[in-house]
Amino acid sequence: MAAAPPRRPRRPEQLPPGRHGLSRRDVVRSQRTRILKAITEVVAEHGYQAARVTDVITSAGVSRKTFYEHFSDKEECFLAAYDANLADLMGTTAAGFDSSEDWVERVRAGLTAFLDGIASRPAAARMCMVEVLAAGPKALSRRESAIRGFTYFLDAGRSGAPTRIPPFTAIAVIGGVNEVLYAQILKGAAADVPKLLPDLMYWVTLPFVGHERANAERELVLQATA
């Protein structure tokens, strides 16, 4: 008699089997949350192209039928997870940015929160900054909108700049920061991105406040993190 296949270990967030007294709405929310978390982890581990729906449902602890009740295919699931992960990163950044009145201090707090968010959620960071490039035109459109969304934090500094700042400055700076972080995340060094804060603060603030203030800010951050 063939031995029964080993049971898949239950994830902590999975609902208990049998009767649990939860509403259908709570069940659906739990399923969706687990699927989004699962595709984030699966894509980070295997890459978007190699990730399979089978891998996602196994990781999430749901049936194939349940997956397709929520999403029509892998792409739709990826986009939903991308939106959720990006919203978390954007919200974290905005909370830091809104914690002060001085623009440079706001940028420092926002950038610190953003880098810490990447370090603490490496799978989400890889999805949002690396694998999104392989996920098709809809994902690329989401990425472009996200990059433009982050320009809000820098455009606020144009009005107080000592000289006229070209309107494309913020998007150029954000694009440069994105490339620096992409390289770090691609090589598996997401945990180290907070160490880039001093140099990134110099680069981000330089066009808006000039070398002297930007360099002073870099030195301040270096002293605080020494």
C-alpha atoms as an extended CHARMM CRD file, in Angstrom:
* protein
*
       226  EXT
         1         1  MET       CA              0.0000000000        0.0000000000        0.0000000000  PROA      1               0.0000000000
         2         2  ALA       CA              1.4630000000        3.3430000000       -1.0750000000  PROA      2               0.0000000000
         3         3  ALA       CA              2.2410000000        5.8000000000        1.6900000000  PROA      3               0.0000000000
         4         4  ALA       CA              0.1180000000        8.9410000000        1.8180000000  PROA      4               0.0000000000
         5         5  PRO       CA              1.9380000000       12.0610000000        0.6080000000  PROA      5               0.0000000000
         6         6  PRO       CA              3.2190000000       14.2770000000        3.4170000000  PROA      6               0.0000000000
         7         7  ARG       CA              0.9150000000       17.0700000000        4.4200000000  PROA      7               0.0000000000
         8         8  ARG       CA              1.9440000000       20.5500000000        3.4130000000  PROA      8               0.0000000000
         9         9  PRO       CA              2.7690000000       22.5880000000        6.5370000000  PROA      9               0.0000000000
        10        10  ARG       CA              0.1590000000       25.2110000000        7.3000000000  PROA      10              0.0000000000
        11        11  ARG       CA              1.1230000000       28.8570000000        7.0900000000  PROA      11              0.0000000000
        12        12  PRO       CA              0.4460000000       30.8810000000       10.2670000000  PROA      12              0.0000000000
        13        13  GLU       CA             -2.0280000000       33.1130000000        8.4180000000  PROA      13              0.0000000000
        14        14  GLN       CA             -4.0590000000       30.1940000000        7.0270000000  PROA      14              0.0000000000
        15        15  LEU       CA             -7.5740000000       29.7330000000        8.3560000000  PROA      15              0.0000000000
        16        16  PRO       CA             -8.1750000000       26.6770000000       10.5600000000  PROA      16              0.0000000000
        17        17  PRO       CA             -9.8000000000       23.6900000000        8.8280000000  PROA      17              0.0000000000
        18        18  GLY       CA            -13.4700000000       22.9160000000        9.3690000000  PROA      18              0.0000000000
        19        19  ARG       CA            -15.8620000000       25.2920000000       11.0910000000  PROA      19              0.0000000000
        20        20  HSD       CA            -14.2460000000       28.5390000000       12.1710000000  PROA      20              0.0000000000
        21        21  GLY       CA            -17.1570000000       30.9670000000       12.5540000000  PROA      21              0.0000000000
        22        22  LEU       CA            -15.7150000000       33.5060000000       10.1190000000  PROA      22              0.0000000000
        23        23  SER       CA            -17.8810000000       35.3360000000        7.6160000000  PROA      23              0.0000000000
        24        24  ARG       CA            -17.5240000000       34.7190000000        3.8990000000  PROA      24              0.0000000000
        25        25  ARG       CA            -16.0680000000       38.2200000000        3.5960000000  PROA      25              0.0000000000
        26        26  ASP       CA            -13.3480000000       37.4050000000        6.1380000000  PROA      26              0.0000000000
        27        27  VAL       CA            -12.5430000000       34.1560000000        4.3590000000  PROA      27              0.0000000000
        28        28  VAL       CA            -12.2390000000       35.8690000000        0.9870000000  PROA      28              0.0000000000
        29        29  ARG       CA            -10.0340000000       38.6100000000        2.4690000000  PROA      29              0.0000000000
        30        30  SER       CA             -7.7700000000       36.0150000000        4.0790000000  PROA      30              0.0000000000
        31        31  GLN       CA             -7.4670000000       34.0670000000        0.8350000000  PROA      31              0.0000000000
        32        32  ARG       CA             -6.6170000000       37.1470000000       -1.1910000000  PROA      32              0.0000000000
        33        33  THR       CA             -4.0430000000       38.3550000000        1.3350000000  PROA      33              0.0000000000
        34        34  ARG       CA             -2.3130000000       34.9580000000        1.3280000000  PROA      34              0.0000000000
        35        35  ILE       CA             -2.2730000000       34.7760000000       -2.4670000000  PROA      35              0.0000000000
        36        36  LEU       CA             -0.7630000000       38.2570000000       -2.7890000000  PROA      36              0.0000000000
        37        37  LYS       CA              1.8870000000       37.4530000000       -0.2130000000  PROA      37              0.0000000000
        38        38  ALA       CA              2.6090000000       34.1600000000       -1.9390000000  PROA      38              0.0000000000
        39        39  ILE       CA              3.0870000000       35.6010000000       -5.4150000000  PROA      39              0.0000000000
        40        40  THR       CA              5.3720000000       38.2770000000       -3.9810000000  PROA      40              0.0000000000
        41        41  GLU       CA              7.5710000000       35.5950000000       -2.4250000000  PROA      41              0.0000000000
        42        42  VAL       CA              7.4220000000       33.2130000000       -5.3940000000  PROA      42              0.0000000000
        43        43  VAL       CA              8.2940000000       35.9200000000       -7.9230000000  PROA      43              0.0000000000
        44        44  ALA       CA             11.1500000000       37.1480000000       -5.7380000000  PROA      44              0.0000000000
        45        45  GLU       CA             12.5540000000       33.6280000000       -5.5160000000  PROA      45              0.0000000000
        46        46  HSD       CA             12.0370000000       32.3670000000       -9.0730000000  PROA      46              0.0000000000
        47        47  GLY       CA             11.5330000000       35.4970000000      -11.1810000000  PROA      47              0.0000000000
        48        48  TYR       CA              8.3070000000       36.5320000000      -12.8820000000  PROA      48              0.0000000000
        49        49  GLN       CA              8.7630000000       34.4580000000      -16.0230000000  PROA      49              0.0000000000
        50        50  ALA       CA              9.5490000000       31.2270000000      -14.1570000000  PROA      50              0.0000000000
        51        51  ALA       CA              6.9160000000       31.6810000000      -11.4320000000  PROA      51              0.0000000000
        52        52  ARG       CA              3.8930000000       29.3910000000      -11.8590000000  PROA      52              0.0000000000
        53        53  VAL       CA              0.3670000000       29.5630000000      -10.5340000000  PROA      53              0.0000000000
        54        54  THR       CA              1.0480000000       26.1210000000       -9.0610000000  PROA      54              0.0000000000
        55        55  ASP       CA              3.8760000000       27.6070000000       -6.9870000000  PROA      55              0.0000000000
        56        56  VAL       CA              1.6290000000       30.4230000000       -5.7940000000  PROA      56              0.0000000000
        57        57  ILE       CA             -1.2710000000       28.2460000000       -4.6720000000  PROA      57              0.0000000000
        58        58  THR       CA              1.1270000000       25.8610000000       -2.9320000000  PROA      58              0.0000000000
        59        59  SER       CA              2.7520000000       28.7150000000       -1.0480000000  PROA      59              0.0000000000
        60        60  ALA       CA             -0.5820000000       30.3640000000       -0.2270000000  PROA      60              0.0000000000
        61        61  GLY       CA             -2.2510000000       27.1420000000        0.8790000000  PROA      61              0.0000000000
        62        62  VAL       CA             -5.2760000000       27.5920000000       -1.3740000000  PROA      62              0.0000000000
        63        63  SER       CA             -6.7890000000       25.5150000000       -4.1480000000  PROA      63              0.0000000000
        64        64  ARG       CA             -6.4370000000       26.2820000000       -7.8330000000  PROA      64              0.0000000000
        65        65  LYS       CA            -10.1840000000       26.9500000000       -7.8990000000  PROA      65              0.0000000000
        66        66  THR       CA             -9.7860000000       29.5380000000       -5.1420000000  PROA      66              0.0000000000
        67        67  PHE       CA             -6.9500000000       31.2560000000       -6.9980000000  PROA      67              0.0000000000
        68        68  TYR       CA             -9.0530000000       31.6500000000      -10.1330000000  PROA      68              0.0000000000
        69        69  GLU       CA            -11.9820000000       32.9360000000       -8.1080000000  PROA      69              0.0000000000
        70        70  HSD       CA             -9.7550000000       35.8970000000       -7.2260000000  PROA      70              0.0000000000
        71        71  PHE       CA             -7.6010000000       36.3460000000      -10.3240000000  PROA      71              0.0000000000
        72        72  SER       CA             -7.9410000000       35.4840000000      -13.9900000000  PROA      72              0.0000000000
        73        73  ASP       CA             -4.2520000000       34.6690000000      -14.4380000000  PROA      73              0.0000000000
        74        74  LYS       CA             -0.7230000000       35.1560000000      -13.0860000000  PROA      74              0.0000000000
        75        75  GLU       CA             -0.4150000000       38.6440000000      -14.5720000000  PROA      75              0.0000000000
        76        76  GLU       CA             -3.5330000000       39.9630000000      -12.8470000000  PROA      76              0.0000000000
        77        77  CYS       CA             -2.3590000000       38.4940000000       -9.5600000000  PROA      77              0.0000000000
        78        78  PHE       CA              1.0910000000       40.0300000000       -9.9890000000  PROA      78              0.0000000000
        79        79  LEU       CA             -0.3650000000       43.4660000000      -10.7290000000  PROA      79              0.0000000000
        80        80  ALA       CA             -2.5810000000       43.3240000000       -7.6440000000  PROA      80              0.0000000000
        81        81  ALA       CA              0.3850000000       42.3670000000       -5.4680000000  PROA      81              0.0000000000
        82        82  TYR       CA              2.5330000000       45.0600000000       -7.0790000000  PROA      82              0.0000000000
        83        83  ASP       CA             -0.1080000000       47.6920000000       -6.3210000000  PROA      83              0.0000000000
        84        84  ALA       CA             -0.4080000000       46.5380000000       -2.7060000000  PROA      84              0.0000000000
        85        85  ASN       CA              3.3440000000       46.4170000000       -2.0960000000  PROA      85              0.0000000000
        86        86  LEU       CA              3.9090000000       49.7630000000       -3.7740000000  PROA      86              0.0000000000
        87        87  ALA       CA              1.1350000000       51.3600000000       -1.7270000000  PROA      87              0.0000000000
        88        88  ASP       CA              2.8690000000       50.1700000000        1.4500000000  PROA      88              0.0000000000
        89        89  LEU       CA              6.2210000000       51.6130000000        0.3520000000  PROA      89              0.0000000000
        90        90  MET       CA              4.6330000000       54.8720000000       -0.7660000000  PROA      90              0.0000000000
        91        91  GLY       CA              2.6460000000       55.1650000000        2.4640000000  PROA      91              0.0000000000
        92        92  THR       CA              5.7430000000       54.5530000000        4.5740000000  PROA      92              0.0000000000
        93        93  THR       CA              7.6670000000       57.1740000000        2.6210000000  PROA      93              0.0000000000
        94        94  ALA       CA              4.8550000000       59.7220000000        2.8460000000  PROA      94              0.0000000000
        95        95  ALA       CA              4.5320000000       59.2380000000        6.6100000000  PROA      95              0.0000000000
        96        96  GLY       CA              8.2240000000       60.0280000000        7.0370000000  PROA      96              0.0000000000
        97        97  PHE       CA              8.1060000000       62.9610000000        4.6240000000  PROA      97              0.0000000000
        98        98  ASP       CA              5.1600000000       64.5550000000        6.4020000000  PROA      98              0.0000000000
        99        99  SER       CA              6.9060000000       64.4800000000        9.7920000000  PROA      99              0.0000000000
       100       100  SER       CA              8.6790000000       67.8540000000        9.4770000000  PROA      100             0.0000000000
       101       101  GLU       CA              8.3550000000       71.3660000000        8.0420000000  PROA      101             0.0000000000
       102       102  ASP       CA             11.8460000000       71.8800000000        6.5880000000  PROA      102             0.0000000000
       103       103  TRP       CA             12.0520000000       70.3490000000        3.0870000000  PROA      103             0.0000000000
       104       104  VAL       CA             15.5100000000       68.7880000000        3.5030000000  PROA      104             0.0000000000
       105       105  GLU       CA             14.4950000000       67.2580000000        6.8310000000  PROA      105             0.0000000000
       106       106  ARG       CA             11.3300000000       65.9410000000        5.1990000000  PROA      106             0.0000000000
       107       107  VAL       CA             13.3200000000       64.3440000000        2.3890000000  PROA      107             0.0000000000
       108       108  ARG       CA             15.7050000000       62.7760000000        4.9040000000  PROA      108             0.0000000000
       109       109  ALA       CA             12.8570000000       61.3020000000        6.9320000000  PROA      109             0.0000000000
       110       110  GLY       CA             10.9990000000       60.0940000000        3.8390000000  PROA      110             0.0000000000
       111       111  LEU       CA             14.0790000000       58.5680000000        2.2300000000  PROA      111             0.0000000000
       112       112  THR       CA             15.0600000000       56.8960000000        5.5020000000  PROA      112             0.0000000000
       113       113  ALA       CA             11.6100000000       55.3470000000        5.7650000000  PROA      113             0.0000000000
       114       114  PHE       CA             11.7200000000       54.2450000000        2.1220000000  PROA      114             0.0000000000
       115       115  LEU       CA             15.1250000000       52.5780000000        2.4220000000  PROA      115             0.0000000000
       116       116  ASP       CA             14.1410000000       50.8920000000        5.6860000000  PROA      116             0.0000000000
       117       117  GLY       CA             10.9730000000       49.6420000000        3.9880000000  PROA      117             0.0000000000
       118       118  ILE       CA             13.0250000000       48.0520000000        1.2160000000  PROA      118             0.0000000000
       119       119  ALA       CA             15.4090000000       46.4440000000        3.6920000000  PROA      119             0.0000000000
       120       120  SER       CA             12.6050000000       45.0000000000        5.7970000000  PROA      120             0.0000000000
       121       121  ARG       CA             10.6280000000       43.6670000000        2.8060000000  PROA      121             0.0000000000
       122       122  PRO       CA             13.1750000000       42.3600000000        0.3020000000  PROA      122             0.0000000000
       123       123  ALA       CA             10.6670000000       40.2020000000       -1.6060000000  PROA      123             0.0000000000
       124       124  ALA       CA              8.3140000000       43.1410000000       -2.1380000000  PROA      124             0.0000000000
       125       125  ALA       CA             11.2590000000       45.3340000000       -3.1250000000  PROA      125             0.0000000000
       126       126  ARG       CA             12.4040000000       42.8100000000       -5.7160000000  PROA      126             0.0000000000
       127       127  MET       CA              8.8900000000       42.5770000000       -7.1300000000  PROA      127             0.0000000000
       128       128  CYS       CA              8.4760000000       46.3560000000       -7.3570000000  PROA      128             0.0000000000
       129       129  MET       CA             11.9270000000       47.3000000000       -8.6270000000  PROA      129             0.0000000000
       130       130  VAL       CA             13.2850000000       44.2790000000      -10.5130000000  PROA      130             0.0000000000
       131       131  GLU       CA             10.6740000000       41.7420000000      -11.5830000000  PROA      131             0.0000000000
       132       132  VAL       CA              8.2120000000       44.4100000000      -12.6860000000  PROA      132             0.0000000000
       133       133  LEU       CA             10.4670000000       44.9130000000      -15.7120000000  PROA      133             0.0000000000
       134       134  ALA       CA              9.7220000000       41.3520000000      -16.8850000000  PROA      134             0.0000000000
       135       135  ALA       CA              5.9830000000       41.3530000000      -16.2480000000  PROA      135             0.0000000000
       136       136  GLY       CA              4.7040000000       42.9160000000      -19.4700000000  PROA      136             0.0000000000
       137       137  PRO       CA              3.3760000000       46.2760000000      -20.6830000000  PROA      137             0.0000000000
       138       138  LYS       CA              0.7410000000       46.7090000000      -17.9710000000  PROA      138             0.0000000000
       139       139  ALA       CA              3.3650000000       46.2620000000      -15.2800000000  PROA      139             0.0000000000
       140       140  LEU       CA              5.7230000000       48.6880000000      -17.0220000000  PROA      140             0.0000000000
       141       141  SER       CA              2.9300000000       51.2560000000      -17.1330000000  PROA      141             0.0000000000
       142       142  ARG       CA              2.4150000000       50.7840000000      -13.3850000000  PROA      142             0.0000000000
       143       143  ARG       CA              6.1570000000       51.2500000000      -12.8470000000  PROA      143             0.0000000000
       144       144  GLU       CA              6.2180000000       54.5010000000      -14.8200000000  PROA      144             0.0000000000
       145       145  SER       CA              3.3010000000       55.8500000000      -12.7960000000  PROA      145             0.0000000000
       146       146  ALA       CA              5.0350000000       54.8440000000       -9.5710000000  PROA      146             0.0000000000
       147       147  ILE       CA              8.2540000000       56.6510000000      -10.4680000000  PROA      147             0.0000000000
       148       148  ARG       CA              6.2810000000       59.7660000000      -11.3470000000  PROA      148             0.0000000000
       149       149  GLY       CA              4.3630000000       59.4510000000       -8.0820000000  PROA      149             0.0000000000
       150       150  PHE       CA              7.5710000000       59.6580000000       -6.0720000000  PROA      150             0.0000000000
       151       151  THR       CA              8.4800000000       62.9660000000       -7.7290000000  PROA      151             0.0000000000
       152       152  TYR       CA              5.9320000000       64.6300000000       -5.4210000000  PROA      152             0.0000000000
       153       153  PHE       CA              8.4470000000       64.4780000000       -2.5910000000  PROA      153             0.0000000000
       154       154  LEU       CA             11.1070000000       66.3480000000       -4.5670000000  PROA      154             0.0000000000
       155       155  ASP       CA              8.9800000000       68.8080000000       -6.5000000000  PROA      155             0.0000000000
       156       156  ALA       CA              8.0610000000       70.3580000000       -3.1710000000  PROA      156             0.0000000000
       157       157  GLY       CA             11.6550000000       71.6370000000       -2.9730000000  PROA      157             0.0000000000
       158       158  ARG       CA             11.6560000000       73.5410000000       -6.2650000000  PROA      158             0.0000000000
       159       159  SER       CA              9.9900000000       76.6420000000       -4.8720000000  PROA      159             0.0000000000
       160       160  GLY       CA             12.7170000000       77.2180000000       -2.2710000000  PROA      160             0.0000000000
       161       161  ALA       CA             15.6760000000       76.4830000000       -4.5530000000  PROA      161             0.0000000000
       162       162  PRO       CA             18.3130000000       79.2430000000       -4.8580000000  PROA      162             0.0000000000
       163       163  THR       CA             18.2260000000       79.0160000000       -8.6630000000  PROA      163             0.0000000000
       164       164  ARG       CA             15.6580000000       78.0150000000      -11.2620000000  PROA      164             0.0000000000
       165       165  ILE       CA             15.1900000000       74.2520000000      -11.3110000000  PROA      165             0.0000000000
       166       166  PRO       CA             14.1480000000       72.6120000000      -14.6010000000  PROA      166             0.0000000000
       167       167  PRO       CA             10.7570000000       70.9020000000      -14.2870000000  PROA      167             0.0000000000
       168       168  PHE       CA             12.2110000000       67.4940000000      -15.1700000000  PROA      168             0.0000000000
       169       169  THR       CA             14.7390000000       67.5750000000      -12.3070000000  PROA      169             0.0000000000
       170       170  ALA       CA             12.6520000000       65.5200000000       -9.9080000000  PROA      170             0.0000000000
       171       171  ILE       CA             11.9520000000       62.7150000000      -12.4050000000  PROA      171             0.0000000000
       172       172  ALA       CA             15.6370000000       62.6190000000      -13.3720000000  PROA      172             0.0000000000
       173       173  VAL       CA             16.7260000000       62.3130000000       -9.7340000000  PROA      173             0.0000000000
       174       174  ILE       CA             14.0990000000       59.6920000000       -8.9010000000  PROA      174             0.0000000000
       175       175  GLY       CA             15.1340000000       57.7100000000      -11.9620000000  PROA      175             0.0000000000
       176       176  GLY       CA             18.7500000000       57.7940000000      -10.8320000000  PROA      176             0.0000000000
       177       177  VAL       CA             17.8630000000       56.6530000000       -7.3200000000  PROA      177             0.0000000000
       178       178  ASN       CA             15.7720000000       53.8550000000       -8.8030000000  PROA      178             0.0000000000
       179       179  GLU       CA             18.7560000000       52.6160000000      -10.8410000000  PROA      179             0.0000000000
       180       180  VAL       CA             21.0370000000       52.6210000000       -7.7980000000  PROA      180             0.0000000000
       181       181  LEU       CA             18.5280000000       50.6450000000       -5.7370000000  PROA      181             0.0000000000
       182       182  TYR       CA             17.7680000000       48.2990000000       -8.6410000000  PROA      182             0.0000000000
       183       183  ALA       CA             21.4240000000       47.2770000000       -8.7620000000  PROA      183             0.0000000000
       184       184  GLN       CA             21.5020000000       46.6070000000       -5.0240000000  PROA      184             0.0000000000
       185       185  ILE       CA             18.2950000000       44.5780000000       -5.0070000000  PROA      185             0.0000000000
       186       186  LEU       CA             19.2810000000       42.6400000000       -8.1330000000  PROA      186             0.0000000000
       187       187  LYS       CA             22.3960000000       41.3110000000       -6.4100000000  PROA      187             0.0000000000
       188       188  GLY       CA             20.4500000000       40.3720000000       -3.2760000000  PROA      188             0.0000000000
       189       189  ALA       CA             21.6550000000       43.2660000000       -1.1300000000  PROA      189             0.0000000000
       190       190  ALA       CA             18.3010000000       44.8410000000       -0.2410000000  PROA      190             0.0000000000
       191       191  ALA       CA             19.1880000000       44.6400000000        3.4520000000  PROA      191             0.0000000000
       192       192  ASP       CA             22.1120000000       46.9920000000        2.8600000000  PROA      192             0.0000000000
       193       193  VAL       CA             20.2860000000       49.8390000000        1.1090000000  PROA      193             0.0000000000
       194       194  PRO       CA             19.8860000000       51.9430000000        4.3020000000  PROA      194             0.0000000000
       195       195  LYS       CA             23.6860000000       52.3200000000        4.2240000000  PROA      195             0.0000000000
       196       196  LEU       CA             23.2780000000       54.3620000000        1.0360000000  PROA      196             0.0000000000
       197       197  LEU       CA             21.3500000000       57.1000000000        2.8620000000  PROA      197             0.0000000000
       198       198  PRO       CA             24.2230000000       59.6340000000        3.2280000000  PROA      198             0.0000000000
       199       199  ASP       CA             25.2140000000       59.5560000000       -0.4520000000  PROA      199             0.0000000000
       200       200  LEU       CA             21.6170000000       59.3890000000       -1.6770000000  PROA      200             0.0000000000
       201       201  MET       CA             20.7250000000       62.4050000000        0.4440000000  PROA      201             0.0000000000
       202       202  TYR       CA             23.5560000000       64.3370000000       -1.1950000000  PROA      202             0.0000000000
       203       203  TRP       CA             22.4570000000       63.3170000000       -4.6950000000  PROA      203             0.0000000000
       204       204  VAL       CA             18.7500000000       63.9350000000       -4.0670000000  PROA      204             0.0000000000
       205       205  THR       CA             19.1060000000       67.3660000000       -2.4760000000  PROA      205             0.0000000000
       206       206  LEU       CA             22.0350000000       68.7310000000       -4.5210000000  PROA      206             0.0000000000
       207       207  PRO       CA             20.0170000000       70.1810000000       -7.4440000000  PROA      207             0.0000000000
       208       208  PHE       CA             17.6290000000       71.8880000000       -5.0420000000  PROA      208             0.0000000000
       209       209  VAL       CA             19.8660000000       73.3100000000       -2.3000000000  PROA      209             0.0000000000
       210       210  GLY       CA             23.3670000000       73.3630000000       -3.8030000000  PROA      210             0.0000000000
       211       211  HSD       CA             26.6110000000       71.6050000000       -2.9020000000  PROA      211             0.0000000000
       212       212  GLU       CA             27.2540000000       73.2570000000        0.4590000000  PROA      212             0.0000000000
       213       213  ARG       CA             23.8980000000       72.3610000000        2.0380000000  PROA      213             0.0000000000
       214       214  ALA       CA             23.7710000000       68.9310000000        0.3700000000  PROA      214             0.0000000000
       215       215  ASN       CA             27.2650000000       68.0710000000        1.5930000000  PROA      215             0.0000000000
       216       216  ALA       CA             26.4290000000       69.2980000000        5.0890000000  PROA      216             0.0000000000
       217       217  GLU       CA             23.4070000000       67.0080000000        5.0350000000  PROA      217             0.0000000000
       218       218  ARG       CA             25.5370000000       64.0540000000        3.9780000000  PROA      218             0.0000000000
       219       219  GLU       CA             27.9700000000       64.7370000000        6.8360000000  PROA      219             0.0000000000
       220       220  LEU       CA             25.0660000000       65.0300000000        9.2800000000  PROA      220             0.0000000000
       221       221  VAL       CA             23.6750000000       61.6700000000        8.2390000000  PROA      221             0.0000000000
       222       222  LEU       CA             27.1320000000       60.0600000000        8.3750000000  PROA      222             0.0000000000
       223       223  GLN       CA             27.6180000000       61.2850000000       11.9280000000  PROA      223             0.0000000000
       224       224  ALA       CA             24.1630000000       60.0720000000       12.9520000000  PROA      224             0.0000000000
       225       225  THR       CA             24.7790000000       56.5810000000       11.5440000000  PROA      225             0.0000000000
       226       226  ALA       CA             28.4030000000       56.2080000000       12.6800000000  PROA      226             0.0000000000
